[in-house]
Amino acid sequence: MQITAETLAGKLRVIHPEIDRYGLGLNTAFDKTKKAWKATFTKGAHTMDTYLEEKDVENCMDGEQCVYIGVQLGQFIKNYCEGGTECKI
């Protein structure tokens, strides 16, 4: 499967509907120097970057759970959405 920034972002939005529910910005891009996918989440002035190994992304795109991104996104939501006022809907 050819993985693009758009297909990865779409998969992450399906796995984590809170991205759209809280109005989080999401940008994905392949970082050639780190040989990993970079996912950047934003909300207001807050930004969080996380890197996903190619194999983890391939597994995720093949329908396996995206554990690492789930933990990272969960922490972002906890810090900036559920525990504060950044993500009021």
Secondary structure as UniProt FT lines:
FT   HELIX           5..15
FT   HELIX           18..21
FT   TURN            22..23
FT   STRAND          25..31
FT   TURN            32..35
FT   STRAND          36..43
FT   TURN            44..45
FT   STRAND          46..53
FT   HELIX           54..61
FT   TURN            62..63
FT   HELIX           67..77
FT   HELIX           78..82
FT   TURN            86..87
//
